[in-house]
Amino acid sequence: MAAEIVNPRSDSESLQGHTEQESGAEPLDSFDPAFALHRGGKMAVQATVPVRDKDDLSLAYTPGVAKVCSAIAEQPELVHDYTWKSSVVAVVTDGTAVLGLGDIGPEASLPVMEGKAILFKQFGGVDAVPIALNCTDVDEIVETVVRIAPSFGGVNLEDISAPRCFEIERRLQERLDIPVFHDDQHGTAVVTLAALRNAARLSGRTLGDLRAVISGAGAAGVAIARMLVEAGIGDVAVADRKGVVSRDRGDLTPIKRELASFTNKAGLSGTLEAALAGADVFIGVSGGTVPEPAVASMAEGAFVFAMANPNPEVHPEVAHKYAAVVATGRSDFPNQINNVLAFPGIFAGALQVRASRITEGMKLAAAEALASVVGDDLAADYVIPSPFDERVAPAVTAAVAAAARAEGVARR
């Protein structure tokens, strides 16, 4: 079976406006095309084999299916060859950190999870199933995912609030032998690193020449900082609501204490605005607004990646006054830092080689491959390719598969 990426409207048109009409209200579809597109959901399930007659039925189901079940019982690894396991990902959320909407619950998260699933299919050829959990306890989430894991080749954790997301991912990685990937962390980090590599190349510098400041010490900020350090950034400091995360602060959570141990070599303290003075890179994953004088205080030829949606921490009009390269999380400005550039290819590569996990090396390989797609077309308004560039997913898939083999986590 496979997840279809089209809305099964023929099945739902007869129900159009049913709930609204019962209440006497006009259907929401008439006010906003987004509701019309979402009616009935954005995906369906379809068979990949025909069931046209009794012979087909006897092969697809009983008695033929029993032979396959018995073979898998004797040789469990055959499940990858004779079921959909090696080509399907669970997209799991508890609805606590959905887009910029926050803790809106599992039911309200489903439109986003469906959207994530169709992006997996559209951009990576990977089937995905949205799973919204009606629990927020770490132990319960971990146990639930572990119990459903036999049906899937990988787990994409989505829109789970920090700091719980860190522990959930860590514990699932320890207990499962399939890739577990929190996209809000690592997908964002991969695309950010790719764009920053190209921005540095455009200016004749390397990552090692750059000092970066990250606004936001949540899931994305921590992952970006970790990946930039792994990639060889000159220095990176991370700021939360109380200022720069540094070793001398006594109010740090365990995650932030660890963050302080490998960032901020310069020993900065105080406010985000103060840290930006002379900095080469600003990366925003927090929301809020950075005052223009702070942006103006950055080094000449700086890069501003203001990725909060829908309102960037620094509006591009302001950023362009002072920065050589500007990126946002929005699709209506150049250089969109969009996770869809990363996660479909990362999972496709991992599934292709039946990787037991996704390593730091695989993520770094994904970032390098993504950056390489830009090639000789590199320009200030083109440091990262479009999600619709058909070269992206194959490049990332191949790089991730090769890295998995090189790191010894591939099983075929």
C-alpha positions in Angstrom: 0.0 0.0 0.0 1.1 3.6 -0.5 0.1 7.0 0.6 -1.5 8.9 -2.2 -0.7 12.6 -2.4 -4.0 13.8 -3.8 -7.2 14.7 -1.9 -9.8 11.9 -2.4 -12.5 14.4 -3.2 -14.8 12.0 -4.9 -15.3 10.3 -1.5 -15.9 13.5 0.4 -17.8 15.8 -1.9 -21.2 14.4 -0.8 -20.2 15.5 2.8 -19.2 19.0 1.8 -20.5 21.5 4.4 -22.2 18.7 6.4 -21.0 19.9 9.8 -21.4 23.6 9.1 -24.9 23.0 7.6 -26.0 21.1 10.6 -25.1 24.1 12.7 -26.7 26.5 10.3 -23.3 28.1 9.4 -22.0 28.7 5.9 -19.2 26.3 5.0 -15.7 27.7 5.7 -14.8 26.7 2.2 -16.7 29.7 0.9 -14.5 32.1 2.8 -11.0 30.7 2.4 -9.5 28.4 -0.4 -7.3 26.8 2.3 -10.4 25.1 3.7 -11.5 24.0 0.3 -8.1 22.3 -0.3 -8.1 20.6 3.1 -11.7 19.2 2.9 -11.6 15.5 3.3 -7.9 15.6 4.1 -4.9 15.9 1.8 -4.0 12.2 1.4 -5.4 8.7 1.0 -4.2 5.1 1.0 -4.1 3.1 -2.2 -3.1 -0.4 -3.1 0.0 -1.1 -5.2 -1.3 -4.5 -6.4 -4.6 -5.3 -8.1 -7.4 -7.4 -6.6 -9.5 -8.1 -9.6 -10.6 -11.7 -9.1 -10.4 -14.6 -6.7 -6.9 -15.5 -7.9 -5.6 -12.0 -7.0 -7.5 -12.2 -3.7 -6.0 -15.5 -2.8 -2.5 -14.1 -3.3 -3.0 -10.7 -1.7 -4.8 -12.2 1.2 -5.5 -15.7 2.4 -4.1 -18.2 1.7 -1.2 -16.7 -0.1 -0.4 -14.1 2.6 0.2 -16.9 5.1 3.3 -18.1 3.2 4.8 -14.6 3.5 3.9 -14.3 7.1 5.5 -17.7 7.9 8.7 -16.8 6.0 9.0 -13.5 7.9 8.4 -15.3 11.2 11.4 -17.6 10.4 13.5 -14.8 8.9 12.5 -11.5 10.4 14.7 -9.5 8.0 12.4 -10.5 5.2 9.9 -8.0 6.4 11.9 -5.3 4.5 11.4 -7.1 1.2 7.8 -8.3 1.5 6.0 -5.4 3.2 6.1 -1.7 3.0 8.2 -1.3 6.1 11.4 -0.2 4.3 9.6 2.6 2.4 7.3 4.1 5.0 7.9 6.7 7.8 5.8 7.5 10.8 5.3 11.2 11.3 4.7 11.5 15.0 3.6 14.5 17.1 1.8 15.3 20.3 0.6 18.7 19.0 2.5 20.7 21.6 4.6 22.9 19.2 2.8 23.1 15.9 4.3 25.7 13.5 3.9 29.1 15.2 0.6 28.1 16.8 2.1 26.4 19.9 0.3 23.7 21.9 -2.9 23.2 20.0 -3.4 19.5 20.6 -3.3 16.3 18.5 -6.4 16.8 16.4 -5.5 20.4 15.4 -2.0 19.2 14.4 -3.3 16.7 11.8 -3.4 19.2 8.9 0.3 19.8 9.4 1.1 16.1 9.8 -0.8 15.3 6.6 1.1 18.1 4.9 4.4 16.7 6.1 3.4 13.3 4.8 2.6 14.5 1.3 5.9 16.4 1.2 7.7 13.2 2.0 6.0 11.6 -1.0 6.2 14.6 -3.4 9.9 15.4 -2.7 11.4 12.1 -1.7 9.2 9.3 -3.0 8.8 8.2 0.7 5.4 7.1 2.0 4.5 8.6 5.4 1.7 8.1 7.9 0.6 11.0 10.2 0.3 9.9 13.8 -1.0 12.4 16.4 -0.7 11.1 19.9 -3.1 12.1 22.7 -0.4 12.2 25.4 2.4 14.5 26.3 4.2 12.5 28.9 7.7 11.6 27.8 7.5 8.0 29.0 4.1 7.5 27.3 5.2 8.9 24.0 8.4 6.8 24.0 6.5 3.6 24.8 3.8 4.3 22.3 6.3 4.9 19.4 8.3 1.8 20.4 5.2 -0.3 20.2 4.1 0.9 16.8 7.6 0.9 15.4 7.5 -2.6 13.8 5.2 -1.2 11.1 7.7 1.5 10.0 11.1 1.9 8.5 11.7 5.2 10.3 10.2 7.8 12.7 10.0 11.5 12.0 9.3 13.4 15.2 7.4 16.6 14.5 6.3 19.6 16.4 7.0 18.3 19.9 8.0 21.1 22.3 11.4 21.5 23.9 13.0 20.4 26.1 11.0 17.1 26.0 11.8 16.6 22.3 15.5 16.1 23.1 14.8 13.3 25.6 12.2 11.7 23.4 14.5 11.5 20.4 17.4 10.3 22.5 15.5 7.5 24.2 13.9 6.3 20.9 17.2 6.2 19.2 18.5 4.0 22.0 15.6 1.6 21.9 14.9 1.4 18.1 17.1 0.0 15.3 15.5 2.3 12.7 16.2 6.0 12.0 14.6 8.4 14.4 14.9 12.1 13.3 13.4 15.2 14.9 13.0 17.4 11.9 12.5 20.6 13.8 16.0 20.2 15.1 18.0 18.5 12.4 16.2 19.4 9.2 16.5 23.0 10.1 20.2 22.6 11.0 21.0 20.8 7.7 19.5 23.5 5.5 21.0 26.3 7.6 24.4 24.8 7.3 24.1 24.3 3.5 23.0 27.9 3.0 25.8 29.2 5.3 28.4 27.2 3.4 27.4 28.8 0.2 27.2 32.3 1.7 30.8 31.8 3.0 31.9 30.6 -0.4 30.3 33.6 -2.1 32.3 35.9 0.1 35.6 34.0 -0.2 35.6 32.8 3.3 35.2 29.4 5.1 33.1 28.4 8.0 36.1 28.6 10.2 36.4 32.4 9.4 32.9 33.1 10.8 31.5 34.0 14.2 27.8 33.3 14.5 25.1 34.3 16.9 21.9 32.3 17.2 18.7 33.7 18.6 16.8 30.9 20.3 18.0 28.0 22.4 15.1 25.6 21.7 15.1 22.5 19.5 16.3 24.3 16.3 18.8 26.6 17.9 20.6 23.8 19.8 20.7 21.6 16.8 22.0 24.3 14.5 24.7 25.2 17.0 25.8 21.6 17.3 25.9 21.1 13.6 27.9 24.3 13.0 30.4 23.3 15.5 30.7 19.8 13.9 31.2 21.5 10.6 34.0 23.7 11.9 32.5 27.2 12.5 34.9 29.6 14.0 32.7 30.3 17.0 29.0 30.4 17.7 27.1 31.8 20.7 23.4 31.1 21.4 21.0 33.5 23.2 17.8 32.7 24.9 15.3 35.1 26.6 17.8 35.8 29.4 20.8 36.5 27.1 23.8 34.6 25.9 24.1 31.0 27.0 27.4 30.9 28.9 29.1 28.7 31.4 28.9 31.3 34.2 25.1 31.4 34.2 23.5 29.6 37.1 20.0 29.2 35.6 20.7 26.8 32.7 18.8 23.6 32.1 20.8 20.4 31.5 20.4 20.9 27.7 21.7 24.5 27.9 24.5 23.5 30.2 25.6 21.0 27.6 25.2 23.7 24.9 27.4 26.1 26.9 30.1 23.4 27.0 30.7 23.4 23.2 29.7 27.0 22.2 30.7 30.5 22.9 34.5 30.1 22.9 34.8 33.9 23.2 33.1 33.8 26.6 30.5 36.3 25.7 27.7 37.2 28.2 24.9 39.7 28.3 22.3 40.4 25.7 21.8 39.1 22.2 22.2 42.7 20.9 25.6 43.0 22.5 26.8 39.6 21.1 25.9 40.8 17.6 28.5 43.5 17.7 31.1 42.5 15.1 29.5 39.1 14.4 29.6 37.7 10.9 26.3 35.7 11.1 22.9 36.1 12.7 20.6 33.1 12.8 17.1 33.6 14.1 14.9 30.7 15.2 13.1 32.4 18.1 10.7 35.0 16.9 10.7 38.5 18.3 12.5 41.4 16.7 16.1 42.3 16.6 16.6 46.1 16.8 18.1 47.7 13.7 21.1 49.2 15.5 22.1 45.7 16.6 22.1 44.5 13.0 24.0 47.6 12.0 26.7 46.7 14.5 27.5 43.4 12.8 30.7 42.9 10.8 30.9 44.2 7.2 29.7 41.6 4.7 27.6 39.9 7.4 24.9 37.2 6.8 21.4 37.5 8.3 19.3 34.3 8.4 16.1 35.5 10.1 13.9 32.4 9.9 10.9 33.0 12.2 7.6 32.7 10.4 5.6 34.6 9.5 7.5 37.5 10.9 11.3 37.3 10.5 13.4 38.6 13.5 14.9 41.1 11.0 12.8 42.1 8.1 14.6 41.6 4.8 14.3 45.3 3.9 16.3 46.1 7.1 18.7 43.2 6.8 19.7 44.2 3.2 20.9 47.5 4.5 23.8 45.9 6.3 24.1 42.2 5.2 25.7 40.7 2.1 23.4 37.6 2.2 19.8 37.5 3.7 17.7 34.4 4.2 14.4 33.8 5.8 11.9 31.0 6.4 9.4 32.5 4.0 8.7 31.5 0.4 8.1 35.0 -0.8 11.7 36.1 -0.3 14.9 34.7 -1.8 16.9 32.1 0.1 14.2 30.3 1.9 15.5 28.0 4.7 12.9 25.3 4.2 13.2 21.9 5.9 11.6 20.2 2.9 15.0 20.5 1.2 16.4 18.1 3.8 14.1 15.5 5.4 12.7 13.7 2.3 16.2 13.0 0.9 17.6 12.2 4.3 15.0 9.6 4.9 15.1 8.3 1.4 18.8 7.7 1.7 18.5 6.1 5.1 15.7 3.8 3.9 17.5 2.9 0.7 20.3 1.3 2.7 18.2 0.2 5.7 20.2 2.4 8.0 19.9 1.6 11.7 20.1 5.3 12.6 20.8 8.8 11.2 24.3 9.9 12.2 26.0 13.3 12.4 28.0 12.3 9.4 24.9 11.6 7.4 23.5 15.0 8.3 26.7 16.7 7.4 26.7 14.9 4.0 23.2 16.0 3.4 24.1 19.6 4.0 27.1 19.4 1.7 25.1 17.8 -1.1 22.4 20.4 -0.7 24.9 23.2 -1.0 26.5 21.6 -4.0 23.3 21.8 -6.0 23.7 25.6 -6.3 27.0 25.1 -8.0 28.2 27.9 -10.3 24.9 29.7 -10.1 25.8 30.9 -6.6 24.6 34.5 -5.9 23.6 36.6 -3.0 20.0 35.8 -3.7 20.7 32.2 -4.4 22.7 30.4 -1.7 20.2 27.6 -1.3 18.1 25.8 -4.0 14.4 25.8 -4.4 12.4 22.9 -3.0 11.1 22.4 -6.6 14.6 21.9 -8.0 14.5 18.3 -9.1 18.2 17.8 -8.4 17.8 18.3 -4.6 16.3 15.0 -3.4 18.5 12.7 -5.6 21.6 14.6 -4.4 20.7 14.4 -0.7 19.5 10.8 -1.0 22.8 9.6 -2.6 25.0 11.5 -0.2 23.1 10.2 2.9 23.2 6.6 1.6 26.9 6.8 0.9 27.6 8.3 4.3 25.5 5.6 6.0 27.7 2.9 4.3 30.9 4.8 5.2 29.8 5.0 8.9 28.8 1.4 9.2 25.1 1.9 9.9 23.9 0.6 6.5 22.4 -2.9 6.4 22.3 -3.3 2.6 
